[in-house]
Amino acid sequence: MTTDAPESRTSNSAPASPSASPVAPPQVRVRHRLRYTVVAFVLVGAFAFLLTKGLGSALDFYLTADQAVAQEATLGTRTVNLEGVVKPGSIHSTLVGVDFTVASGGAEVAVHNTGSPPDLFQADIPVIAVGHFTSGTFASDQILVKHSSTYVAKYPNRVKAPNGTKR
């Protein structure tokens, strides 16, 4: 005699409900959230670092002679752009370049430049010397001279060549 009694059926698995779907255990979801949070913090930190470095160097781009003198101790040997007007009578050619003095805001800075100064370099014009302080002197390896048509119109005698022509 065959009986279809429930005891005769043996099954190791529970019957699946039609609405059940595979769900990740809570531990896996927490690990994924933690991973995404760590990645987000790293990206935000990297962006903040790059932004700070970029803006920091842009903000200190030009220092006038009086600002540079006031900050000389904190600048150390960091490369900066020193801005000022070349003092008349201070230009002296050397074997490796030129020595001169820039003035701004009542302060004067002695500059020792190694390299060839630009053609427009002369007394009484604004210049930017790229370099760093060393033993009270500003050691420079580049001099920048900028002029425009408005500069020439405002200061016509500052950009004349020795032969009288405008540069």
CYANA upper distance limits for C-alpha pairs under 8 A (distance plus 0.5 A):
  4 ASP  CA      8 SER  CA      7.45
  5 ALA  CA      9 ARG  CA      7.92
 16 ALA  CA     20 ALA  CA      7.71
 24 ALA  CA     28 VAL  CA      6.92
 24 ALA  CA     29 ARG  CA      7.44
 25 PRO  CA     29 ARG  CA      7.42
 26 PRO  CA     30 VAL  CA      6.78
 27 GLN  CA     31 ARG  CA      6.77
 28 VAL  CA     32 HIS  CA      6.79
 29 ARG  CA     33 ARG  CA      6.75
 30 VAL  CA     34 LEU  CA      6.60
 31 ARG  CA     35 ARG  CA      6.60
 32 HIS  CA     36 TYR  CA      6.72
 33 ARG  CA     37 THR  CA      6.57
 34 LEU  CA     38 VAL  CA      6.67
 35 ARG  CA     39 VAL  CA      6.75
 36 TYR  CA     40 ALA  CA      6.58
 37 THR  CA     41 PHE  CA      6.71
 38 VAL  CA     42 VAL  CA      6.72
 39 VAL  CA     43 LEU  CA      6.71
 40 ALA  CA     44 VAL  CA      6.61
 41 PHE  CA     45 GLY  CA      6.45
 42 VAL  CA     46 ALA  CA      6.60
 43 LEU  CA     47 PHE  CA      6.64
 44 VAL  CA     48 ALA  CA      6.60
 45 GLY  CA     49 PHE  CA      6.61
 46 ALA  CA     50 LEU  CA      6.74
 47 PHE  CA     51 LEU  CA      6.57
 48 ALA  CA     52 THR  CA      6.52
 49 PHE  CA     53 LYS  CA      6.64
 50 LEU  CA     54 GLY  CA      6.47
 51 LEU  CA     55 LEU  CA      6.52
 52 THR  CA     56 GLY  CA      6.21
 53 LYS  CA     57 SER  CA      6.72
 54 GLY  CA     58 ALA  CA      6.78
 55 LEU  CA     59 LEU  CA      6.49
 56 GLY  CA     60 ASP  CA      7.07
 57 SER  CA     61 PHE  CA      6.68
 60 ASP  CA     80 VAL  CA      8.11
 61 PHE  CA     80 VAL  CA      7.27
 61 PHE  CA     81 ASN  CA      6.65
 62 TYR  CA     80 VAL  CA      7.53
 62 TYR  CA     81 ASN  CA      5.46
 62 TYR  CA     82 LEU  CA      6.53
 62 TYR  CA     83 GLU  CA      6.81
 63 LEU  CA     67 GLN  CA      6.18
 63 LEU  CA     68 ALA  CA      6.15
 63 LEU  CA     80 VAL  CA      7.82
 63 LEU  CA     81 ASN  CA      6.60
 63 LEU  CA     82 LEU  CA      5.62
 63 LEU  CA     83 GLU  CA      6.31
 64 THR  CA     68 ALA  CA      6.58
 64 THR  CA     82 LEU  CA      6.27
 64 THR  CA     83 GLU  CA      5.07
 64 THR  CA     84 GLY  CA      6.35
 64 THR  CA    104 SER  CA      6.64
 64 THR  CA    105 GLY  CA      8.35
 65 ALA  CA     69 VAL  CA      6.66
 65 ALA  CA     82 LEU  CA      6.77
 65 ALA  CA     83 GLU  CA      6.52
 65 ALA  CA     84 GLY  CA      6.26
 65 ALA  CA    102 VAL  CA      7.39
 65 ALA  CA    103 ALA  CA      6.42
 65 ALA  CA    104 SER  CA      5.55
 65 ALA  CA    105 GLY  CA      7.67
 65 ALA  CA    107 ALA  CA      6.45
 65 ALA  CA    108 GLU  CA      6.82
 65 ALA  CA    109 VAL  CA      6.79
 66 ASP  CA     70 ALA  CA      6.73
 66 ASP  CA    103 ALA  CA      8.27
 66 ASP  CA    104 SER  CA      6.29
 66 ASP  CA    105 GLY  CA      6.05
 66 ASP  CA    106 GLY  CA      7.30
 66 ASP  CA    107 ALA  CA      5.35
 66 ASP  CA    108 GLU  CA      7.80
 67 GLN  CA     71 GLN  CA      6.69
 68 ALA  CA     72 GLU  CA      6.13
 68 ALA  CA     82 LEU  CA      7.54
 69 VAL  CA    107 ALA  CA      7.75
 69 VAL  CA    109 VAL  CA      7.98
 71 GLN  CA     75 LEU  CA      6.50
 72 GLU  CA     76 GLY  CA      7.02
 72 GLU  CA    133 PHE  CA      7.53
 75 LEU  CA    133 PHE  CA      8.26
 76 GLY  CA    132 HIS  CA      8.12
 76 GLY  CA    133 PHE  CA      7.17
 76 GLY  CA    134 THR  CA      8.49
 77 THR  CA    132 HIS  CA      5.79
 77 THR  CA    133 PHE  CA      6.30
 77 THR  CA    134 THR  CA      7.39
 78 ARG  CA    131 GLY  CA      8.49
 78 ARG  CA    132 HIS  CA      6.34
 78 ARG  CA    133 PHE  CA      8.38
 79 THR  CA    130 VAL  CA      7.47
 79 THR  CA    131 GLY  CA      5.51
 79 THR  CA    132 HIS  CA      5.33
 80 VAL  CA    130 VAL  CA      6.44
 80 VAL  CA    131 GLY  CA      6.19
 80 VAL  CA    132 HIS  CA      6.58
 81 ASN  CA    128 ILE  CA      6.54
 81 ASN  CA    129 ALA  CA      6.18
 81 ASN  CA    130 VAL  CA      5.09
 81 ASN  CA    131 GLY  CA      7.06
 82 LEU  CA    128 ILE  CA      5.81
 82 LEU  CA    129 ALA  CA      5.58
 82 LEU  CA    130 VAL  CA      6.80
 82 LEU  CA    131 GLY  CA      8.18
 83 GLU  CA    102 VAL  CA      8.14
 83 GLU  CA    104 SER  CA      8.25
 83 GLU  CA    126 PRO  CA      7.64
 83 GLU  CA    127 VAL  CA      6.34
 83 GLU  CA    128 ILE  CA      4.98
 83 GLU  CA    129 ALA  CA      7.07
 84 GLY  CA    102 VAL  CA      5.52
 84 GLY  CA    103 ALA  CA      5.66
 84 GLY  CA    104 SER  CA      5.69
 84 GLY  CA    126 PRO  CA      5.95
 84 GLY  CA    127 VAL  CA      6.26
 84 GLY  CA    128 ILE  CA      7.16
 85 VAL  CA    102 VAL  CA      5.60
 85 VAL  CA    103 ALA  CA      5.80
 85 VAL  CA    104 SER  CA      7.05
 85 VAL  CA    123 ALA  CA      8.15
 85 VAL  CA    124 ASP  CA      6.25
 85 VAL  CA    125 ILE  CA      5.78
 85 VAL  CA    126 PRO  CA      4.65
 85 VAL  CA    127 VAL  CA      6.55
 86 VAL  CA     90 SER  CA      8.07
 86 VAL  CA    100 PHE  CA      7.50
 86 VAL  CA    101 THR  CA      6.34
 86 VAL  CA    102 VAL  CA      5.01
 86 VAL  CA    103 ALA  CA      7.03
 86 VAL  CA    122 GLN  CA      7.57
 86 VAL  CA    123 ALA  CA      5.44
 86 VAL  CA    124 ASP  CA      5.62
 86 VAL  CA    125 ILE  CA      6.26
 86 VAL  CA    126 PRO  CA      6.87
 86 VAL  CA    127 VAL  CA      7.43
 87 LYS  CA     91 ILE  CA      8.36
 87 LYS  CA    100 PHE  CA      7.88
 87 LYS  CA    101 THR  CA      6.04
 87 LYS  CA    102 VAL  CA      6.09
 87 LYS  CA    103 ALA  CA      6.84
 87 LYS  CA    123 ALA  CA      6.29
 87 LYS  CA    124 ASP  CA      6.49
 88 PRO  CA    123 ALA  CA      5.35
 88 PRO  CA    124 ASP  CA      6.56
 89 GLY  CA    123 ALA  CA      7.77
 90 SER  CA     99 ASP  CA      8.00
 90 SER  CA    100 PHE  CA      5.36
 90 SER  CA    101 THR  CA      6.15
 90 SER  CA    123 ALA  CA      8.33
 91 ILE  CA     98 VAL  CA      7.35
 91 ILE  CA     99 ASP  CA      6.27
 91 ILE  CA    100 PHE  CA      4.90
 91 ILE  CA    101 THR  CA      7.74
 91 ILE  CA    122 GLN  CA      8.31
 91 ILE  CA    123 ALA  CA      7.84
 92 HIS  CA     98 VAL  CA      6.18
 92 HIS  CA     99 ASP  CA      5.67
 92 HIS  CA    100 PHE  CA      6.80
 93 SER  CA     97 GLY  CA      6.60
 93 SER  CA     98 VAL  CA      4.85
 93 SER  CA     99 ASP  CA      6.78
 94 THR  CA     98 VAL  CA      5.69
 94 THR  CA     99 ASP  CA      7.44
 96 VAL  CA    113 ASN  CA      8.27
 96 VAL  CA    114 THR  CA      5.70
 96 VAL  CA    115 GLY  CA      6.55
 96 VAL  CA    116 SER  CA      8.46
 97 GLY  CA    112 HIS  CA      8.30
 97 GLY  CA    113 ASN  CA      5.98
 97 GLY  CA    114 THR  CA      4.94
 97 GLY  CA    115 GLY  CA      5.18
 97 GLY  CA    116 SER  CA      6.07
 97 GLY  CA    117 PRO  CA      7.65
 98 VAL  CA    112 HIS  CA      6.85
 98 VAL  CA    113 ASN  CA      5.75
 98 VAL  CA    114 THR  CA      7.21
 98 VAL  CA    115 GLY  CA      8.07
 98 VAL  CA    116 SER  CA      8.13
 98 VAL  CA    117 PRO  CA      7.76
 99 ASP  CA    110 ALA  CA      7.94
 99 ASP  CA    111 VAL  CA      6.14
 99 ASP  CA    112 HIS  CA      5.08
 99 ASP  CA    113 ASN  CA      6.41
100 PHE  CA    110 ALA  CA      6.53
100 PHE  CA    111 VAL  CA      5.84
100 PHE  CA    112 HIS  CA      7.27
101 THR  CA    108 GLU  CA      6.98
101 THR  CA    109 VAL  CA      6.00
101 THR  CA    110 ALA  CA      4.96
101 THR  CA    111 VAL  CA      6.15
102 VAL  CA    108 GLU  CA      6.13
102 VAL  CA    109 VAL  CA      5.91
102 VAL  CA    110 ALA  CA      7.16
102 VAL  CA    111 VAL  CA      7.76
103 ALA  CA    107 ALA  CA      6.05
103 ALA  CA    108 GLU  CA      4.84
103 ALA  CA    109 VAL  CA      6.95
104 SER  CA    108 GLU  CA      7.14
109 VAL  CA    137 THR  CA      7.51
109 VAL  CA    138 PHE  CA      7.49
110 ALA  CA    136 GLY  CA      8.44
110 ALA  CA    137 THR  CA      5.90
110 ALA  CA    138 PHE  CA      6.63
111 VAL  CA    129 ALA  CA      8.41
111 VAL  CA    137 THR  CA      6.42
111 VAL  CA    138 PHE  CA      5.18
111 VAL  CA    139 ALA  CA      6.53
111 VAL  CA    140 SER  CA      7.22
112 HIS  CA    137 THR  CA      7.41
112 HIS  CA    138 PHE  CA      6.62
112 HIS  CA    139 ALA  CA      5.54
112 HIS  CA    140 SER  CA      6.45
113 ASN  CA    139 ALA  CA      6.55
113 ASN  CA    140 SER  CA      5.01
113 ASN  CA    141 ASP  CA      5.90
113 ASN  CA    142 GLN  CA      7.49
113 ASN  CA    143 ILE  CA      8.28
114 THR  CA    139 ALA  CA      8.41
114 THR  CA    140 SER  CA      6.88
114 THR  CA    141 ASP  CA      5.52
114 THR  CA    142 GLN  CA      8.01
115 GLY  CA    141 ASP  CA      6.49
115 GLY  CA    142 GLN  CA      7.37
117 PRO  CA    121 PHE  CA      6.78
117 PRO  CA    142 GLN  CA      7.96
117 PRO  CA    143 ILE  CA      6.58
118 PRO  CA    143 ILE  CA      7.44
118 PRO  CA    144 LEU  CA      7.77
118 PRO  CA    145 VAL  CA      7.62
120 LEU  CA    145 VAL  CA      7.22
120 LEU  CA    159 VAL  CA      7.03
120 LEU  CA    161 ALA  CA      8.34
120 LEU  CA    167 ARG  CA      7.63
121 PHE  CA    125 ILE  CA      8.00
121 PHE  CA    127 VAL  CA      8.40
121 PHE  CA    145 VAL  CA      7.14
122 GLN  CA    158 ARG  CA      8.39
123 ALA  CA    158 ARG  CA      8.46
124 ASP  CA    158 ARG  CA      7.24
125 ILE  CA    145 VAL  CA      8.48
125 ILE  CA    158 ARG  CA      6.75
126 PRO  CA    145 VAL  CA      7.36
126 PRO  CA    146 LYS  CA      8.23
127 VAL  CA    143 ILE  CA      7.25
127 VAL  CA    144 LEU  CA      6.17
127 VAL  CA    145 VAL  CA      5.47
127 VAL  CA    146 LYS  CA      7.74
128 ILE  CA    143 ILE  CA      6.22
128 ILE  CA    144 LEU  CA      5.50
128 ILE  CA    145 VAL  CA      7.15
129 ALA  CA    140 SER  CA      6.41
129 ALA  CA    141 ASP  CA      8.12
129 ALA  CA    142 GLN  CA      6.36
129 ALA  CA    143 ILE  CA      5.10
129 ALA  CA    144 LEU  CA      6.86
130 VAL  CA    140 SER  CA      5.83
130 VAL  CA    141 ASP  CA      6.78
130 VAL  CA    142 GLN  CA      5.77
130 VAL  CA    143 ILE  CA      6.87
130 VAL  CA    144 LEU  CA      8.46
131 GLY  CA    138 PHE  CA      7.20
131 GLY  CA    139 ALA  CA      5.95
131 GLY  CA    140 SER  CA      4.65
131 GLY  CA    141 ASP  CA      6.66
131 GLY  CA    142 GLN  CA      7.86
132 HIS  CA    138 PHE  CA      6.04
132 HIS  CA    139 ALA  CA      5.94
132 HIS  CA    140 SER  CA      7.14
133 PHE  CA    137 THR  CA      6.15
133 PHE  CA    138 PHE  CA      4.89
133 PHE  CA    139 ALA  CA      6.45
134 THR  CA    138 PHE  CA      6.61
134 THR  CA    139 ALA  CA      6.94
147 HIS  CA    151 TYR  CA      6.08
147 HIS  CA    152 VAL  CA      7.37
148 SER  CA    152 VAL  CA      6.71
149 SER  CA    153 ALA  CA      6.64
150 THR  CA    154 LYS  CA      6.52
151 TYR  CA    155 TYR  CA      6.33
151 TYR  CA    156 PRO  CA      8.22
152 VAL  CA    156 PRO  CA      5.44
152 VAL  CA    158 ARG  CA      8.19
152 VAL  CA    159 VAL  CA      7.34
155 TYR  CA    159 VAL  CA      8.03
156 PRO  CA    160 LYS  CA      7.78
159 VAL  CA    166 LYS  CA      6.38
159 VAL  CA    167 ARG  CA      6.29
160 LYS  CA    164 GLY  CA      6.03
160 LYS  CA    165 THR  CA      5.94
160 LYS  CA    166 LYS  CA      4.86
160 LYS  CA    167 ARG  CA      6.38
161 ALA  CA    165 THR  CA      5.80
161 ALA  CA    166 LYS  CA      6.48
161 ALA  CA    167 ARG  CA      6.87
